[in-house]
Amino acid sequence: MSTEAKKEETQEQPVKKQASSKITAQTKLPEQLVYIGPSIRKDGASVRTNQTFIGGRPPYLRTLYDEYPLMVHLFVPVNELATSTQKLKQIGSMVNTAYRSMGEV
């Protein structure tokens, strides 16, 4: 085969795109939250301290949300766990107020 024929042959072959293993900005991972409040078991719903949830706050805890409305502030993103734990000890912070509003559960 001549050199010119080889050039034409390689030009006709489609260029394959390499699959990228990187996550693009358009790809959205499910939200991961950690519950940093006191453990609760009430009316068939239960949640434990440091329990992790994927996809946001679980809807099956709605009865607890109704009884303790500030409880939703105790579900913090995993990447903010260290900061939120520090704020838990800081009087007047939202997570501290939410924790204290839970009373003696």
VOTI-45114 format. One record per residue: x, y, z of N, C-alpha, C in turn; residue number from 1; residue in one letter. Coordinates in steps of 0.05 Angstrom, whole numbers. Example, Ala and Ser with C-alpha at 12.3 -4.5 7.8 and 13.67 -1.06 7.14 Angstrom:
BEGIN
+--------+--------+--------+--------+---------+--------+--------+--------+--------+-----+---+
|  neast | nnorth |    nup | caeast | canorth |   caup |  ceast | cnorth |    cup |   k | r |
+--------+--------+--------+--------+---------+--------+--------+--------+--------+-----+---+
|    264 |   -114 |    156 |    246 |     -90 |    156 |    264 |    -66 |    156 |   1 | a |
|    257 |    -45 |    142 |    273 |     -21 |    143 |    258 |      1 |    157 |   2 | s |
+--------+--------+--------+--------+---------+--------+--------+--------+--------+-----+---+
This chain:
BEGIN
+--------+--------+--------+--------+---------+--------+--------+--------+--------+-----+---+
|  neast | nnorth |    nup | caeast | canorth |   caup |  ceast | cnorth |    cup |   k | r |
+--------+--------+--------+--------+---------+--------+--------+--------+--------+-----+---+
|     17 |    -23 |      0 |      0 |       0 |      0 |     18 |     25 |      0 |   1 | m |
|     11 |     44 |    -15 |     27 |      68 |    -17 |     23 |     85 |      8 |   2 | s |
|     41 |    104 |     12 |     39 |     122 |     35 |     14 |    139 |     33 |   3 | t |
|      7 |    147 |      9 |    -17 |     164 |      5 |    -42 |    149 |     11 |   4 | e |
|    -44 |    123 |      5 |    -67 |     107 |     11 |    -70 |    103 |     41 |   5 | a |
|    -48 |    100 |     55 |    -48 |      97 |     84 |    -59 |    123 |     98 |   6 | k |
|    -51 |    146 |     87 |    -60 |     171 |     97 |    -91 |    174 |     95 |   7 | k |
|   -101 |    166 |     72 |   -130 |     168 |     67 |   -145 |    149 |     86 |   8 | e |
|   -133 |    125 |     90 |   -146 |     105 |    107 |   -148 |    115 |    136 |   9 | e |
|   -126 |    127 |    146 |   -127 |     137 |    173 |   -145 |    161 |    176 |  10 | t |
|   -148 |    177 |    156 |   -165 |     200 |    157 |   -195 |    192 |    157 |  11 | q |
|   -201 |    170 |    145 |   -229 |     161 |    144 |   -238 |    148 |    170 |  12 | e |
|   -220 |    138 |    186 |   -228 |     126 |    211 |   -238 |    147 |    231 |  13 | q |
|   -261 |    141 |    243 |   -271 |     161 |    262 |   -253 |    164 |    287 |  14 | p |
|   -251 |    187 |    296 |   -235 |     193 |    320 |   -251 |    185 |    345 |  15 | v |
|   -240 |    168 |    361 |   -254 |     159 |    385 |   -248 |    178 |    408 |  16 | k |
|   -269 |    186 |    421 |   -266 |     204 |    444 |   -260 |    188 |    469 |  17 | k |
|   -242 |    197 |    485 |   -235 |     183 |    509 |   -256 |    190 |    531 |  18 | q |
|   -265 |    169 |    545 |   -284 |     173 |    567 |   -269 |    187 |    590 |  19 | a |
|   -281 |    207 |    600 |   -268 |     222 |    622 |   -279 |    211 |    648 |  20 | s |
|   -261 |    205 |    667 |   -270 |     195 |    693 |   -275 |    218 |    712 |  21 | s |
|   -270 |    242 |    704 |   -274 |     265 |    721 |   -304 |    272 |    722 |  22 | k |
|   -312 |    282 |    745 |   -340 |     291 |    748 |   -341 |    319 |    738 |  23 | i |
|   -360 |    323 |    720 |   -363 |     350 |    708 |   -379 |    368 |    727 |  24 | t |
|   -379 |    393 |    721 |   -394 |     412 |    737 |   -424 |    407 |    735 |  25 | a |
|   -433 |    395 |    713 |   -461 |     390 |    708 |   -471 |    365 |    723 |  26 | q |
|   -452 |    347 |    731 |   -460 |     323 |    745 |   -464 |    331 |    775 |  27 | t |
|   -488 |    325 |    785 |   -495 |     332 |    813 |   -496 |    307 |    829 |  28 | k |
|   -480 |    306 |    850 |   -480 |     283 |    868 |   -503 |    287 |    888 |  29 | l |
|   -514 |    265 |    898 |   -536 |     268 |    918 |   -525 |    280 |    944 |  30 | p |
|   -541 |    296 |    956 |   -533 |     310 |    981 |   -529 |    290 |   1003 |  31 | e |
|   -507 |    292 |   1018 |   -501 |     275 |   1040 |   -502 |    292 |   1066 |  32 | q |
|   -519 |    284 |   1084 |   -522 |     298 |   1109 |   -516 |    280 |   1133 |  33 | l |
|   -507 |    293 |   1155 |   -502 |     279 |   1180 |   -519 |    292 |   1201 |  34 | v |
|   -533 |    275 |   1217 |   -549 |     285 |   1238 |   -532 |    288 |   1263 |  35 | y |
|   -530 |    313 |   1274 |   -512 |     318 |   1297 |   -528 |    323 |   1323 |  36 | i |
|   -554 |    318 |   1323 |   -570 |     322 |   1347 |   -571 |    297 |   1364 |  37 | g |
|   -587 |    298 |   1385 |   -589 |     275 |   1403 |   -604 |    252 |   1390 |  38 | p |
|   -598 |    228 |   1398 |   -612 |     204 |   1387 |   -641 |    205 |   1396 |  39 | s |
|   -659 |    198 |   1378 |   -688 |     199 |   1385 |   -701 |    174 |   1374 |  40 | i |
|   -720 |    163 |   1390 |   -737 |     141 |   1381 |   -765 |    147 |   1391 |  41 | r |
|   -783 |    154 |   1373 |   -809 |     162 |   1381 |   -830 |    156 |   1359 |  42 | k |
|   -852 |    145 |   1366 |   -874 |     139 |   1348 |   -865 |    124 |   1323 |  43 | d |
|   -847 |    105 |   1326 |   -838 |      89 |   1304 |   -816 |    102 |   1287 |  44 | g |
|   -809 |    126 |   1292 |   -788 |     140 |   1277 |   -763 |    142 |   1296 |  45 | a |
|   -740 |    137 |   1284 |   -716 |     139 |   1301 |   -693 |    150 |   1284 |  46 | s |
|   -676 |    165 |   1298 |   -652 |     175 |   1285 |   -630 |    175 |   1307 |  47 | v |
|   -605 |    169 |   1299 |   -583 |     167 |   1317 |   -563 |    190 |   1312 |  48 | r |
|   -549 |    198 |   1333 |   -528 |     218 |   1330 |   -507 |    207 |   1310 |  49 | t |
|   -498 |    225 |   1293 |   -478 |     219 |   1272 |   -489 |    199 |   1250 |  50 | n |
|   -515 |    196 |   1248 |   -525 |     179 |   1227 |   -524 |    195 |   1201 |  51 | q |
|   -515 |    182 |   1179 |   -512 |     195 |   1153 |   -535 |    188 |   1135 |  52 | t |
|   -543 |    208 |   1120 |   -565 |     205 |   1101 |   -557 |    215 |   1073 |  53 | f |
|   -563 |    199 |   1053 |   -557 |     207 |   1025 |   -583 |    215 |   1012 |  54 | i |
|   -582 |    238 |   1000 |   -606 |     248 |    986 |   -622 |    268 |   1002 |  55 | g |
|   -610 |    280 |   1022 |   -624 |     300 |   1039 |   -637 |    288 |   1064 |  56 | g |
|   -653 |    304 |   1077 |   -667 |     295 |   1101 |   -688 |    275 |   1094 |  57 | r |
|   -690 |    253 |   1110 |   -709 |     232 |   1103 |   -737 |    240 |   1110 |  58 | p |
|   -756 |    235 |   1091 |   -784 |     243 |   1096 |   -798 |    226 |   1117 |  59 | p |
|   -787 |    202 |   1123 |   -801 |     185 |   1143 |   -798 |    196 |   1172 |  60 | y |
|   -782 |    217 |   1175 |   -779 |     229 |   1202 |   -797 |    254 |   1205 |  61 | l |
|   -817 |    256 |   1187 |   -835 |     279 |   1187 |   -849 |    283 |   1215 |  62 | r |
|   -856 |    262 |   1228 |   -869 |     265 |   1255 |   -850 |    279 |   1274 |  63 | t |
|   -824 |    273 |   1272 |   -804 |     286 |   1289 |   -800 |    315 |   1281 |  64 | l |
|   -801 |    320 |   1255 |   -798 |     348 |   1246 |   -821 |    365 |   1256 |  65 | y |
|   -845 |    353 |   1257 |   -868 |     368 |   1266 |   -866 |    375 |   1296 |  66 | d |
|   -856 |    356 |   1312 |   -854 |     359 |   1340 |   -830 |    377 |   1348 |  67 | e |
|   -808 |    374 |   1333 |   -784 |     390 |   1338 |   -776 |    405 |   1312 |  68 | y |
|   -788 |    428 |   1307 |   -784 |     441 |   1281 |   -755 |    450 |   1277 |  69 | p |
|   -740 |    456 |   1297 |   -712 |     465 |   1294 |   -693 |    442 |   1288 |  70 | l |
|   -704 |    418 |   1290 |   -688 |     394 |   1286 |   -675 |    393 |   1258 |  71 | m |
|   -688 |    406 |   1239 |   -678 |     405 |   1211 |   -651 |    419 |   1209 |  72 | v |
|   -644 |    436 |   1228 |   -618 |     450 |   1228 |   -595 |    432 |   1238 |  73 | h |
|   -603 |    409 |   1249 |   -583 |     390 |   1259 |   -574 |    369 |   1238 |  74 | l |
|   -585 |    372 |   1214 |   -576 |     356 |   1191 |   -557 |    373 |   1175 |  75 | f |
|   -531 |    367 |   1177 |   -511 |     385 |   1165 |   -497 |    370 |   1142 |  76 | v |
|   -487 |    384 |   1122 |   -472 |     371 |   1100 |   -447 |    358 |   1112 |  77 | p |
|   -440 |    335 |   1101 |   -416 |     320 |   1110 |   -391 |    338 |   1109 |  78 | v |
|   -388 |    354 |   1089 |   -364 |     370 |   1086 |   -363 |    393 |   1106 |  79 | n |
|   -385 |    398 |   1121 |   -386 |     419 |   1141 |   -388 |    408 |   1169 |  80 | e |
|   -383 |    382 |   1172 |   -387 |     369 |   1198 |   -369 |    381 |   1220 |  81 | l |
|   -344 |    385 |   1214 |   -325 |     395 |   1234 |   -334 |    423 |   1243 |  82 | a |
|   -340 |    440 |   1225 |   -349 |     468 |   1231 |   -375 |    467 |   1247 |  83 | t |
|   -394 |    451 |   1239 |   -420 |     449 |   1253 |   -417 |    438 |   1281 |  84 | s |
|   -398 |    419 |   1285 |   -393 |     408 |   1311 |   -382 |    430 |   1330 |  85 | t |
|   -365 |    447 |   1319 |   -355 |     469 |   1335 |   -377 |    489 |   1342 |  86 | q |
|   -394 |    494 |   1323 |   -417 |     513 |   1327 |   -437 |    501 |   1347 |  87 | k |
|   -437 |    475 |   1350 |   -456 |     462 |   1368 |   -449 |    471 |   1397 |  88 | l |
|   -424 |    476 |   1403 |   -415 |     484 |   1429 |   -417 |    515 |   1433 |  89 | k |
|   -421 |    529 |   1411 |   -422 |     558 |   1412 |   -450 |    568 |   1419 |  90 | q |
|   -453 |    580 |   1442 |   -479 |     589 |   1451 |   -489 |    611 |   1432 |  91 | i |
|   -514 |    609 |   1424 |   -526 |     628 |   1406 |   -525 |    620 |   1377 |  92 | g |
|   -509 |    600 |   1369 |   -509 |     592 |   1342 |   -534 |    576 |   1335 |  93 | s |
|   -541 |    574 |   1310 |   -566 |     561 |   1302 |   -566 |    531 |   1310 |  94 | m |
|   -544 |    517 |   1306 |   -544 |     489 |   1313 |   -545 |    485 |   1344 |  95 | v |
|   -533 |    503 |   1359 |   -534 |     502 |   1388 |   -563 |    506 |   1397 |  96 | n |
|   -576 |    526 |   1386 |   -604 |     532 |   1393 |   -622 |    509 |   1385 |  97 | t |
|   -618 |    497 |   1362 |   -634 |     474 |   1353 |   -629 |    450 |   1372 |  98 | a |
|   -604 |    445 |   1380 |   -598 |     423 |   1398 |   -612 |    427 |   1425 |  99 | y |
|   -610 |    451 |   1435 |   -622 |     457 |   1461 |   -652 |    456 |   1460 | 100 | r |
|   -664 |    462 |   1437 |   -693 |     462 |   1434 |   -704 |    433 |   1436 | 101 | s |
|   -687 |    414 |   1431 |   -695 |     386 |   1432 |   -700 |    377 |   1460 | 102 | m |
|   -690 |    392 |   1480 |   -694 |     385 |   1508 |   -682 |    359 |   1515 | 103 | g |
|   -694 |    345 |   1533 |   -684 |     319 |   1542 |   -700 |    298 |   1527 | 104 | e |
|   -691 |    291 |   1504 |   -705 |     271 |   1487 |   -698 |    244 |   1496 | 105 | v |
+--------+--------+--------+--------+---------+--------+--------+--------+--------+-----+---+
